[in-house]
Amino acid sequence: MSKIFVTGATGFLGRHVVNQAAAAGHEVVALVRPSSSARVLAPAEQTGNLTIACGDLSSRAGLTEAMTGVDAIVHLAAVKGGDYFSRFAGTVIGTENVLACATEAGVSNLVAISTFSVYDYGERKANTLFDESFPVIQDPTGRDEYAETKLYQDELYQRFADLTGNRMVMIRPGMIYGENELWHPLLGGEFGPINLRVGFKVRPPITYVENTAEAIVLATAVLLDPASAESVDDEVINVVDDDLPTNAEYAKRVSALIDAPSSVPVPLPIMQGVAKVGAFINRRAFEGRAKLPSIALPDQVDARFKPFRYSNEKAKRLLGWTPRYSLDEALARSTAPDERAAPTADSTADSTATATA
């Protein structure tokens, strides 16, 4: 197996990527910030395939040395909270540091983690097919800081891929859910003092965190296999689960398992109308300077609630991936951690073999 360097290793998704990659037999170098605990990586440590590298992406100090000798970078780190400058520093500058040090260390393979947030939902009609051909944002001013900084990050990924001899596969997961992350933004959001739940029949592009992690581990194996690397080089691959539930179905199941926030249900057409009226008033009365709730911005409403038919065909075809856990299984594993055993070397290795055959 190969040696891979993982950023964001102790994060919500990163811990599962590290644990599954180590179980599959990869030698994993996990970048862990000094302020973070590596206890969530205990399953990987038990395999004997884990090395902890202590560092912070705000600085290049020690990064090149930590990457020396690895076969690929799996870059998961990004900042989701805080103001624009915090997000830019953590996501964009952090990525610049990672890729610069990868080049210095002679690492030419990159598994780049993107997001559905960079897609331009206003450019296509509702209920049409949503796949990797979907357009990305050209003007991010109507979207949030996360989408804008992730778009800049994607541009950095592409610059790295364009360097002679480099290979890159970009994985774009939908909304990732799992333990402590079940009530997600695609269900609704705050509108002043009220929490709204929008679009009862909309089927959001969700993916369970362990399913997503397996797709990333498979993508890494395919990229590093000389027999299959060309099939994913410079490709964008979306990751969503099968049999997506409606927002109403998902909210009902989750509410039966956790203390979900109380919310007022609002049909999507009404929310779209409210957002358009609010945007008009903001332009006419406040010259666009009024700070409106994100859920009341037209571009945000489209990005979070506009209905489409989501495809994961490319992930299945190029990676040999299928979502291992159904919605019911994923919810059970998310609310009863004892049910979530560490992946076995045999089960993960079998999936990797399928992808690289």
N, C-alpha and C positions, 0 to 999 in steps of 0.2 A: 504494500500500500504506500501511500504518499505522505509527505509532510506538509501540513497546511497551517497557515497563520490566520487566526480569527480575531477580528476586532469586535467590540460590543459583546464580549464573550459571556458576561454575567447578566446580560439583559434578558428581557422576557423571551425573545426569540433566540438570542445567542446561546443561552445555556442549553437549549435543546439541540442546537446545531453542534455544539462542542460534544455533548454527551453521545449523540447519535454517531458523529464522525469517529469518535474514539472507539465506540462499540463496533463500528464497521472495520476497524483495524488501521485507520489513519493515525499517524502521529500528529498530534494537535499541539500547537503553540498558542495558548490563549492569552490575549492581552487583557490584563485586569488593572483597573485604576487603583492607586494606593488606598483610596477611600472605600473601595468595594470589597466585599467578601467573596471568596472563591468557594464557599461551602456548597453553592448550588451546582458546582462542577464535580461533586463527590463521585457520581457514577462514572465519569470519565477518568478520574484519578484511580479508581479501582481497576480499570483495565490496564493500567501501566503505560497508557499511550498519551498522557497529558504532561505538558510542561507549562508552567505559569510564567509569563513575562509581565513584570510590573511596569506600567507606563501610562502616559496620558497623551492623547492625540493633540493636545494644545501645543506640544513641543515635539521636535524631532529627536530629542536626546534619547539615545538608546534604541530607537526604532530600527534603524538600519541593522544594527548588530543582532537584534531579536529576530529579524527577518532573514538573516543570512542562512542559506542552506535549505530554505523552504521551497516547495514546488508551486504553491499557489497562495494567494491572499483571498480570504473570504471577508469582505468588508460589510459589516452589519451596523457599525456605529453611526448614530445620527441623534440629534437633539430634537425632541418633540415638544418640549415646554419652554417657557420663558419668553423674553422679548425677541425681536428680530435679530438684534446683535448677538444675543446668546446663541440663537439657533444658527446664525451664519458662522460664528466662530466654531461651534461644535460640529456642524455638519460639513460646511464648505472648506473652512481652513483645516479642519481635522482630516478631511479627505485629501486635500492638497499635500499634507504632511505624509499621509500613508502612501500615496502614489509616488511621491518624490523619493521616499526611503525605499520603496519597492524597487524602483529603477536603480538606485545606488547599490542595493543588495543583489541585483541581477535576477529579480523575480519577474517573470514575464507572463504569468497566468493570473487572471483576476476573475473572481466570482463577485459581481457587483450587485448589491441589493438595492433596488429602487422601490417604487410604490405606485399604486393606482392613482395617487393624488396628482401625478404629473399629467394625467390625461385631460383632454379638453372635452368635457361632457356636453358643452353647449353646441358643439360642431356636428353632432349626429342626432337624428330623430330618435325619440323614445321607442323602446322595444325592438330596436335593430340589434344585429349581432355585434358584440363587443369582444374584439380579440386584439392581437398585437398590431394590427393595421390601424387601430384607432389613433386619431391625431393627438399629439401632446400640446401642452399650452404654449402659445406664442407670446401672449401678454398676461403675465401672472398677477397683475395689479388687483384683479377682482377676487383673487383667492387668498388663502391664509399664508402665514410666514412659512409653515411647514412645506406646503406645496412649492413655494418659491425657492426655498433653499434646497429642496430635493431636486428641483429642476436644474439648478446650478451644479449639484453633485453629479447628475447624469451627464452633464457636459464634460466634467472632469473625467468621468469614466471613459467617455468616447475619445477624448484626447489621448488617454493612456492606450486604448485599443488601437489607435491610429499609428502608434509608434512601431517602427519596424521590428518584427519578431515577437510582438506581444499578442496575447490572446485574451479575450474577454467574453463572458456570457453574463447578460443582465437578467436577473430574476426580479419580476414585479409581482409581489403578493397583493391580494386584495386586503380587506380588513381582517387582521389576524385576531382571533379570540382564543381564550383559554383561561386557566386558573387566575382569578382576581381581575380578569379582563373580559368579562362576559357581556356587560352592558356597554355597547360600543356606540360611537358617534353616528353610525349609519341608521340608528334607530330614531334619533332626534337630538334635542339639545335645549339649552336654556334660552328663554325669550323673556328677558327681565326676570321677575320673580317666579315665572312659570316654567316648568319643564314640559316640552312638547314632544310627542311621539308622532312621527310623520310617515305617511304612505303605508297603509295597512297591507296592500297587495304587492308592494315592491319586493323583489327578491334581491337582497344585497349581496355583493361579491365577497362572501366571507370564506375564511380558510382557517382550520384549526391549527394551532401553533405547532403541534408535533407533525402534522401532515406537511406543513410548510418547511419545517426543518429537514424532513426527509427529502423533499424536492431539492433543497439547497445542497445537501450531501451528495445526492445523485448527480446534480449538475457539476459538482466539483470532480467527481469520479470520471464523468464523461469528458470534461475539458482536459483532464490529465492523461487520458488514454489515447495514445497516438493513433489508434485505429478509429476513434470516434470524435476526436477533438474538432476536426473541421466541420462537423455537423452542427456544433453549437457556437463556434467562434463568431463573435460579433452579432449574436442573436439576442433578441429580447423574448423572454418567456414569461407569460402570465401564470400565476398560480391561484386558482380558486377551487373549492371543493365541489363534489358532485351533489346533485339533488338539493339545490339551495332552497331554504325555507323562505316564506314570506316574512316580512317584518313582524306581522301580527303573530304568526306561528312561532317565530323565534322568541319574541317578547313573552309570549304565554309560557313557553317551556322554561325560559330562564327565570321568570317571576315565580315559578313553582319551586325553584331550587335556591334562590338567594333573595335577600331583601333588595329588590329592584327599586329604583327611585319612582315615586308616584309621578304620573305624567298625564297630560291632557292629549287625547288622540286628535290629530288634525289631518284631514284628507290632503293629499299632495297638491291638487289644483288650488286649494285655498292658500296653502303655504306659498306656492309659486306666485299667486296674485298679491299676497301681502308683501312679498319680497320686491316685486316689481313696483308697487305703489311706494314702498319705503325708499327704493332707489330713486324714483322720480322726485319725491319730495326732497330727498337729500341733495340732489343736483340743483333743483330750482331754488330751494330756500337756504341751503347751507353750502352751496358750491362744492358738494361732495365731501365736505370736511367732517360731517357728523359721524360719530362712532356708533355704528349699528351692531346688534348682536350678529355673530357669524351666521346663525341659522336664518337670518333675515336678509342675507345678501343673495341676489339671483344666481351668481356663479356658484356659490356655496350650496344652494338648494339643489341645483342641477348635479353638482359633484357628489352629493350625499344621498340624494333620494330619487333622481331620475331613473326610470326603469329601463333595463337593457337585458339582452340574452347573453350571458357570459360563457365564454368558451375556455376550456383547459386542454383542448385537443393537442396543442403544440407541446405542452409539458409531458403529456402522455406519450406522444410520438417520439420526441427527441430524448427524453430522459428515462423513458420506461416507468414513469411515475403514475400511480393511482392513489387517491386519498386512502390511507390505511384505516382511518377511523371515521365512521359515520357521525352525523350530528348527535344522535343519542349516545353513542360511545364517547364522543368528545365531551359532551356535557357531564357524563358520569365521571370521566377522568378529571375534569376540571373542578368538580365539587367534592370529590372523594379522592384526595391525593394517594391514598393507599392503593387505589386501583391502578395507579399509573406507575407501573414498574419500569425500571431502566430498560432501554432496548437491548436485546441480546445481540451478541456478535453475529450469531447465525442468521437471525431475521433480517438485520440491516445489511449484512454482507450479501444475502440472497438478492435483495433489491438492487444493490449496486451491480451485481453480476448481470442482472437483467438489463440494466441500463447500458452497460459497456459491451454487451455481446455483439 
